[in-house]
Amino acid sequence: MPSLPSPPSLPGPFSDRRVLTVFGLLATSAAALVALGLRARARRARPAAPLDRVWHPQETVPLTPAEEDAFGEVVSRLSAGSADHPR
């Protein structure tokens, strides 16, 4: 069985295969740590469970017509309009 040709060696301190192995292991472990950190950050950014709905008094208390008008004015001022036409 013929032997395989050895790969060309790099000059200087990289000629030793142990040095290349150490750098390869360092690069692999750094990539794994970065990937795990990004996964943990993504998991923390997402809420674990949906938030409970908050009850508001307006849901069950009927408003007078004056209160409805006042509420409509406030909403119309706060609603997002185009920058060209301020309200």
Protein Blocks (a to p, Z undefined) as FASTA:
>chain_A
ZZdddddddehjllpmklmmmmmmmmmmmmmmmmmmmmmmmmmmpcfbdcdddddfklmm
ccdfklmmmmmmmmmmmpccdfklcZZ
